[in-house]
Every structure is written in structure tokens, then in C-alpha cells.
């Protein structure tokens, strides 16, 4: 069994050596490391070439800067392994990650494995483990009934790393990262995979170290098309749930993401008031948003949402909510 480890690399000269060494140090040896140099302007490309000279399993590709999603998609299309693993250029695989995956897949050749990880808060020198409650294996339908909620709200479905994807499944169904967005595209990719998977396994083991610094995160920046990114993800979630509308806790989750987007937008000094008003009109006239994420017909749920907005001082969104409920 061969694993393809895909790493998008952009100006990562400070961290990429440790990331590569975490793959080279695996106890399981049948792997290839695909380093997609996304137009780096520092020494990242040279480091990738250096390691390729030492180890034939390491394959660097140098491309113009096109973004992380397109780089990952290139990795999918280039991979020759049976299974694909995604690794960020500043994160680490634990030494027995591939061996653990090999044992799991040899016993249960599933389409997707979801594992745990460790969050390393670099500035605070703190570690936090995010791990599933227990090992599990079964059909997609059973997964939706028994494991999906736990893993979704533990943030174990929101990223492509700490997982293994069967390459043939991704190729057969054209599952790719959405290149239009640079936020929420990770969870949307995972949801696409869950929707197409026949068998899924959950591994109550840490296989990945997620390095978190206090600066530079894409999740803390304002994305002008953030609303569209959230709704694109929501639509995929609806497909995963089939005919049934996802339960209210999922609607509240996505509604809170819209709240965060609006709060960020109104805090921007670079966007004039007229453009902000026009953007709010777009949000409140979006048919899917109003029909799905704003379905708060019962008084208790409406009060819950209103109290959340008041605590966040999201007055504009609160006014919009009242306008929708009066219709």
C-alpha cells in the first residue's frame, strides 16, 4: 500500500525542513512526498530540491503562485499512491502515522479515515489534543447517524489533514478543492468526500501536529466573498444530509459564520458605508440563506439567536433578522 503525502509550499523556508523530516522519519516506508512549490519567493524551492536529491521518494514541483487549493488539486492529479494525505508546510506527522493508517486500511479498506490531532499553540507553548471518542468503522449512512455530529462539533471535519482519502474515490468523482474561495474550502472538500464515500473509519489516535501561531492565519482575515464561501459549504452539507434539512444546531453554526463575516465587514475602514449596505442587501435577499439558515420559527430558537447577536453587538444583523421574521 502506497501513500501520497501532498504538501503545498509557499514561503515556508523556516518550517519546511521539519515538515519534510516528519515524513522521512515515518516508520512505514512506502510513500511519496509531493511538494508543490506555489511560487515561493524565499528559499523554499531550494530546500525542496535539496531533499529530492537525498530521497527519490520526494518529488518537488515548482509552479507560479496559484493558491493552496489549486496546489492541493495538482497534488491529487499528480499522486500515484493508493491513498492521499494532506500536510501543511508548517505542520508535522507523528512518526507512526502512516504505519497506523496501513494497519487500519489493511483490516478495513475504507474510502476515508478521520483521525485526531494535536494543536500546538506556539506562542503559548501549549498543547491540546483533539481526538475522536473511539475507533469506529461503518457505512456512510451509519456514520451520519452515529459519528458525524460528534466529529463536526469537535472540529475534526473542518480540515483535510489528519485524514486519509482513497485516491480512486477522489479521481472517480472529481472531488477537488474549490479554487474560487480561500476560506471554508477545506471543510467543503471533506463534506464532498463523505457524501461519496461508501465506507468510513474513525481512528481515536493523534497522527498530526497542527502548529498555530498568533499571526498570519487565513481564518482571521476578511474575505470579501466569505458569505458565498459559507453558503457554498452549506449547500454541500445539505447534499450530505440528503432530503432532510440539517438539524438546527448546524443552521446555527453556519448562521454564526455569517454573523462573524458581517462583524468583520463592518469593522473594515477600507470599505465605504454604501458598499456595506449593498452587501447586506445581497445577504438578506439570498434565497438559500433566508430559507435555510434563517429558519427560526419557534420562539425559543429565535430568542437564542437574538441573545447571541445582542452579546456580539451585531446590531445590523439583528435588524435584518427582525425584517426577515416579519415577512
TABELDA-V737725 format. One record per pair of residues at least 12 apart in sequence whose C-alpha atoms are under 8 Angstrom apart, sorted by the first residue. I is the first residue (numbers start at 1). J is the second residue. D is the distance in Angstrom with one decimal. If there is no record, write none. Layout:
<<I | J | D> <I | J | D>>
This chain:
<<1 | 30 | 6.9> <1 | 81 | 7.6> <1 | 82 | 6.4> <1 | 102 | 7.2> <2 | 30 | 5.2> <2 | 31 | 5.3> <2 | 32 | 7.7> <2 | 81 | 4.7> <2 | 82 | 5.4> <2 | 83 | 6.7> <3 | 30 | 6.6> <3 | 31 | 4.6> <3 | 32 | 6.4> <3 | 81 | 4.9> <3 | 82 | 6.0> <3 | 83 | 5.0> <3 | 84 | 5.8> <3 | 85 | 7.1> <3 | 98 | 7.7> <4 | 31 | 5.8> <4 | 32 | 5.0> <4 | 33 | 6.0> <4 | 34 | 7.0> <4 | 79 | 5.8> <4 | 80 | 6.8> <4 | 81 | 5.0> <4 | 82 | 7.5> <4 | 83 | 6.2> <4 | 84 | 4.8> <4 | 85 | 6.1> <5 | 31 | 7.3> <5 | 32 | 6.2> <5 | 33 | 4.8> <5 | 34 | 6.0> <5 | 84 | 5.9> <5 | 85 | 4.7> <5 | 86 | 5.8> <5 | 87 | 6.7> <6 | 33 | 6.2> <6 | 34 | 4.9> <6 | 35 | 6.3> <6 | 36 | 7.5> <6 | 72 | 6.8> <6 | 75 | 5.7> <6 | 76 | 7.7> <6 | 84 | 7.2> <6 | 85 | 6.2> <6 | 86 | 4.9> <6 | 87 | 6.1> <7 | 33 | 7.5> <7 | 34 | 6.1> <7 | 35 | 5.0> <7 | 36 | 6.1> <7 | 72 | 7.4> <7 | 75 | 7.9> <7 | 86 | 6.2> <7 | 87 | 5.1> <7 | 88 | 5.6> <7 | 89 | 6.0> <8 | 35 | 6.1> <8 | 36 | 4.8> <8 | 37 | 6.3> <8 | 38 | 6.7> <8 | 68 | 6.1> <8 | 71 | 5.8> <8 | 72 | 6.3> <8 | 87 | 7.8> <8 | 88 | 6.5> <8 | 89 | 6.4> <9 | 35 | 6.6> <9 | 36 | 5.7> <9 | 37 | 4.7> <9 | 38 | 5.7> <9 | 40 | 7.3> <9 | 44 | 7.3> <9 | 88 | 7.7> <9 | 89 | 5.6> <10 | 37 | 6.1> <10 | 38 | 5.3> <10 | 39 | 6.6> <10 | 40 | 4.8> <10 | 44 | 7.2> <10 | 89 | 7.8> <11 | 40 | 4.8> <11 | 41 | 6.2> <11 | 42 | 5.4> <11 | 43 | 7.3> <11 | 44 | 5.9> <12 | 40 | 7.9> <12 | 42 | 7.7> <12 | 43 | 8.0> <12 | 44 | 5.7> <12 | 89 | 6.4> <12 | 90 | 7.1> <13 | 42 | 6.7> <13 | 43 | 5.6> <13 | 44 | 4.6> <13 | 47 | 7.3> <15 | 89 | 6.7> <15 | 90 | 5.1> <16 | 44 | 7.2> <16 | 47 | 7.8> <16 | 89 | 5.4> <16 | 90 | 6.1> <17 | 47 | 7.4> <18 | 90 | 7.8> <18 | 92 | 7.3> <19 | 88 | 8.0> <19 | 89 | 6.1> <19 | 90 | 6.1> <19 | 91 | 5.9> <19 | 92 | 5.2> <19 | 93 | 7.6> <22 | 92 | 5.7> <22 | 93 | 5.5> <22 | 94 | 6.8> <22 | 95 | 6.7> <23 | 92 | 7.9> <23 | 93 | 6.5> <23 | 95 | 7.7> <25 | 95 | 6.0> <26 | 94 | 7.7> <26 | 95 | 4.7> <26 | 96 | 5.8> <26 | 97 | 7.2> <26 | 98 | 6.8> <26 | 99 | 7.7> <27 | 95 | 6.2> <27 | 96 | 5.6> <27 | 98 | 7.4> <27 | 99 | 6.3> <28 | 96 | 7.1> <28 | 98 | 5.7> <28 | 99 | 5.0> <31 | 57 | 6.8> <31 | 81 | 7.4> <32 | 57 | 4.7> <32 | 58 | 5.9> <32 | 59 | 7.3> <32 | 81 | 7.4> <33 | 57 | 6.1> <33 | 58 | 4.7> <33 | 59 | 6.0> <34 | 58 | 6.3> <34 | 59 | 5.0> <34 | 60 | 6.0> <34 | 61 | 7.5> <34 | 75 | 6.5> <34 | 79 | 7.4> <35 | 48 | 6.9> <35 | 58 | 7.4> <35 | 59 | 6.1> <35 | 60 | 4.6> <35 | 61 | 6.1> <36 | 60 | 6.1> <36 | 61 | 5.0> <36 | 62 | 6.2> <36 | 63 | 7.3> <36 | 71 | 6.1> <36 | 72 | 7.8> <36 | 74 | 7.9> <36 | 75 | 7.1> <37 | 60 | 7.0> <37 | 61 | 5.9> <37 | 62 | 4.8> <37 | 63 | 6.0> <38 | 62 | 6.6> <38 | 63 | 5.4> <38 | 64 | 5.8> <38 | 65 | 4.7> <38 | 66 | 6.5> <38 | 67 | 6.8> <38 | 68 | 7.6> <38 | 71 | 6.7> <39 | 62 | 6.9> <39 | 63 | 5.6> <39 | 64 | 4.4> <39 | 65 | 4.2> <39 | 66 | 7.7> <40 | 65 | 7.3> <45 | 60 | 8.0> <45 | 62 | 7.2> <48 | 60 | 5.9> <67 | 179 | 8.0> <68 | 182 | 7.9> <69 | 177 | 5.4> <69 | 178 | 6.6> <69 | 179 | 5.4> <69 | 182 | 7.5> <69 | 185 | 7.8> <70 | 177 | 7.2> <70 | 179 | 6.0> <72 | 86 | 7.9> <72 | 177 | 7.4> <73 | 176 | 6.0> <73 | 177 | 6.4> <76 | 167 | 7.5> <76 | 170 | 7.9> <76 | 171 | 8.0> <77 | 171 | 7.8> <79 | 167 | 8.0> <81 | 167 | 7.2> <82 | 166 | 6.3> <82 | 167 | 5.7> <82 | 168 | 7.4> <83 | 164 | 6.3> <83 | 165 | 5.5> <83 | 166 | 4.5> <83 | 167 | 5.1> <84 | 164 | 5.8> <84 | 165 | 5.2> <84 | 166 | 6.3> <84 | 167 | 5.9> <85 | 161 | 6.8> <85 | 162 | 7.8> <85 | 163 | 6.4> <85 | 164 | 5.1> <85 | 165 | 6.6> <86 | 160 | 6.2> <86 | 161 | 5.1> <86 | 162 | 7.7> <86 | 163 | 7.6> <86 | 164 | 7.9> <87 | 161 | 5.9> <88 | 161 | 7.8> <90 | 211 | 6.6> <91 | 208 | 7.5> <91 | 209 | 5.8> <91 | 210 | 5.3> <91 | 211 | 5.5> <92 | 208 | 5.8> <92 | 209 | 5.1> <92 | 210 | 7.0> <93 | 207 | 5.9> <93 | 208 | 4.6> <93 | 209 | 6.3> <94 | 206 | 7.6> <94 | 207 | 5.2> <94 | 208 | 5.7> <94 | 209 | 7.1> <96 | 207 | 7.5> <97 | 207 | 4.9> <97 | 208 | 7.6> <101 | 164 | 7.8> <108 | 137 | 7.9> <108 | 201 | 7.9> <110 | 166 | 7.6> <110 | 198 | 7.6> <110 | 199 | 5.0> <110 | 200 | 5.5> <110 | 201 | 6.6> <111 | 165 | 6.1> <111 | 166 | 5.0> <111 | 169 | 6.9> <111 | 197 | 5.6> <111 | 198 | 6.7> <111 | 199 | 5.7> <111 | 200 | 5.9> <112 | 163 | 7.1> <112 | 164 | 5.6> <112 | 165 | 4.9> <112 | 166 | 6.3> <112 | 193 | 7.7> <112 | 194 | 7.7> <112 | 197 | 7.0> <112 | 199 | 7.1> <112 | 200 | 5.0> <112 | 201 | 6.3> <113 | 163 | 5.4> <113 | 164 | 5.1> <113 | 165 | 6.9> <113 | 200 | 6.0> <113 | 201 | 4.7> <113 | 202 | 5.6> <113 | 203 | 6.9> <114 | 156 | 7.5> <114 | 157 | 7.9> <114 | 162 | 6.5> <114 | 163 | 4.7> <114 | 164 | 6.9> <114 | 200 | 8.0> <114 | 201 | 6.4> <114 | 202 | 4.9> <114 | 203 | 6.1> <115 | 131 | 7.0> <115 | 132 | 7.0> <115 | 156 | 7.7> <115 | 162 | 5.3> <115 | 163 | 5.8> <115 | 202 | 6.0> <115 | 203 | 4.7> <115 | 204 | 6.1> <115 | 205 | 5.9> <115 | 206 | 6.5> <115 | 207 | 6.7> <116 | 129 | 7.5> <116 | 130 | 5.5> <116 | 131 | 4.1> <116 | 132 | 6.2> <116 | 156 | 7.2> <116 | 162 | 6.3> <116 | 203 | 7.0> <116 | 204 | 6.1> <116 | 205 | 5.3> <116 | 206 | 4.4> <116 | 207 | 6.2> <116 | 208 | 7.2> <117 | 129 | 6.0> <117 | 130 | 5.4> <117 | 131 | 6.3> <117 | 162 | 6.3> <117 | 205 | 7.5> <117 | 206 | 4.5> <117 | 207 | 5.7> <117 | 208 | 4.7> <117 | 209 | 5.7> <117 | 210 | 7.0> <118 | 130 | 6.0> <118 | 206 | 6.5> <118 | 208 | 6.3> <118 | 209 | 4.8> <118 | 210 | 6.0> <119 | 209 | 6.0> <119 | 210 | 4.9> <119 | 211 | 6.2> <119 | 212 | 6.9> <120 | 209 | 6.7> <120 | 210 | 5.9> <120 | 211 | 4.9> <120 | 212 | 5.8> <121 | 211 | 6.4> <121 | 212 | 4.9> <121 | 213 | 6.2> <122 | 211 | 6.6> <122 | 212 | 5.9> <122 | 213 | 5.5> <123 | 213 | 6.2> <123 | 214 | 6.8> <129 | 206 | 7.6> <130 | 154 | 7.2> <130 | 156 | 7.6> <130 | 206 | 7.8> <131 | 156 | 8.0> <131 | 204 | 5.7> <131 | 205 | 6.4> <131 | 206 | 6.6> <132 | 150 | 7.9> <132 | 151 | 6.8> <132 | 156 | 7.9> <132 | 202 | 7.2> <132 | 203 | 6.9> <132 | 204 | 4.9> <132 | 205 | 7.6> <133 | 204 | 6.3> <134 | 202 | 7.5> <134 | 203 | 6.9> <134 | 204 | 5.1> <135 | 201 | 7.5> <135 | 202 | 5.3> <135 | 203 | 4.8> <135 | 204 | 5.1> <136 | 201 | 5.6> <136 | 202 | 4.9> <136 | 203 | 6.8> <137 | 199 | 7.4> <137 | 200 | 5.8> <137 | 201 | 4.2> <137 | 202 | 6.2> <138 | 199 | 5.6> <138 | 200 | 5.7> <138 | 201 | 6.5> <139 | 198 | 5.8> <139 | 199 | 4.5> <139 | 200 | 6.1> <140 | 194 | 7.0> <140 | 195 | 7.6> <140 | 197 | 6.3> <140 | 198 | 5.6> <140 | 199 | 5.7> <140 | 200 | 6.3> <143 | 200 | 7.1> <144 | 241 | 7.9> <157 | 187 | 6.1> <157 | 190 | 6.5> <157 | 191 | 7.8> <158 | 184 | 7.8> <158 | 186 | 6.1> <158 | 187 | 4.2> <158 | 188 | 8.0> <158 | 190 | 7.3> <159 | 186 | 5.0> <159 | 187 | 5.5> <159 | 190 | 7.1> <160 | 186 | 5.9> <160 | 187 | 7.2> <160 | 189 | 7.4> <160 | 190 | 6.3> <161 | 208 | 7.6> <162 | 206 | 8.0> <162 | 207 | 6.2> <162 | 208 | 5.6> <169 | 193 | 8.0> <169 | 196 | 7.6> <169 | 197 | 7.5> <170 | 193 | 7.4> <173 | 196 | 7.6> <175 | 189 | 7.2> <175 | 192 | 6.6> <175 | 193 | 6.9> <176 | 189 | 6.5> <177 | 189 | 5.5> <181 | 225 | 7.3> <181 | 226 | 7.8> <181 | 229 | 6.1> <182 | 218 | 7.8> <182 | 223 | 7.9> <183 | 218 | 7.2> <183 | 219 | 6.9> <183 | 223 | 7.6> <183 | 226 | 7.0> <183 | 229 | 6.6> <184 | 229 | 6.1> <184 | 230 | 6.5> <184 | 233 | 6.7> <185 | 229 | 7.3> <185 | 233 | 7.4> <187 | 233 | 7.3> <188 | 232 | 7.7> <188 | 233 | 5.1> <188 | 236 | 6.6> <188 | 237 | 7.8> <191 | 236 | 6.6> <191 | 237 | 6.5> <191 | 240 | 6.9> <192 | 236 | 6.8> <192 | 240 | 7.7> <194 | 240 | 7.3> <195 | 239 | 7.4> <195 | 240 | 5.1> <222 | 261 | 7.5> <222 | 264 | 6.3> <222 | 265 | 7.1> <226 | 261 | 6.6> <227 | 258 | 6.4> <227 | 261 | 6.8> <227 | 283 | 7.6> <230 | 254 | 7.0> <230 | 257 | 7.2> <230 | 258 | 7.4> <231 | 288 | 7.9> <231 | 289 | 7.3> <234 | 254 | 7.2> <245 | 292 | 7.8> <251 | 292 | 7.1> <251 | 293 | 5.1> <251 | 294 | 7.9> <252 | 293 | 7.1> <252 | 305 | 7.8> <254 | 293 | 7.0> <255 | 293 | 5.8> <255 | 294 | 7.5> <259 | 309 | 7.8> <259 | 314 | 7.2> <259 | 317 | 7.0> <262 | 317 | 7.4> <263 | 314 | 6.6> <284 | 320 | 7.0> <284 | 324 | 7.7> <290 | 324 | 7.5> <294 | 321 | 7.6> <294 | 324 | 7.9> <297 | 325 | 8.0> <306 | 318 | 6.7>>
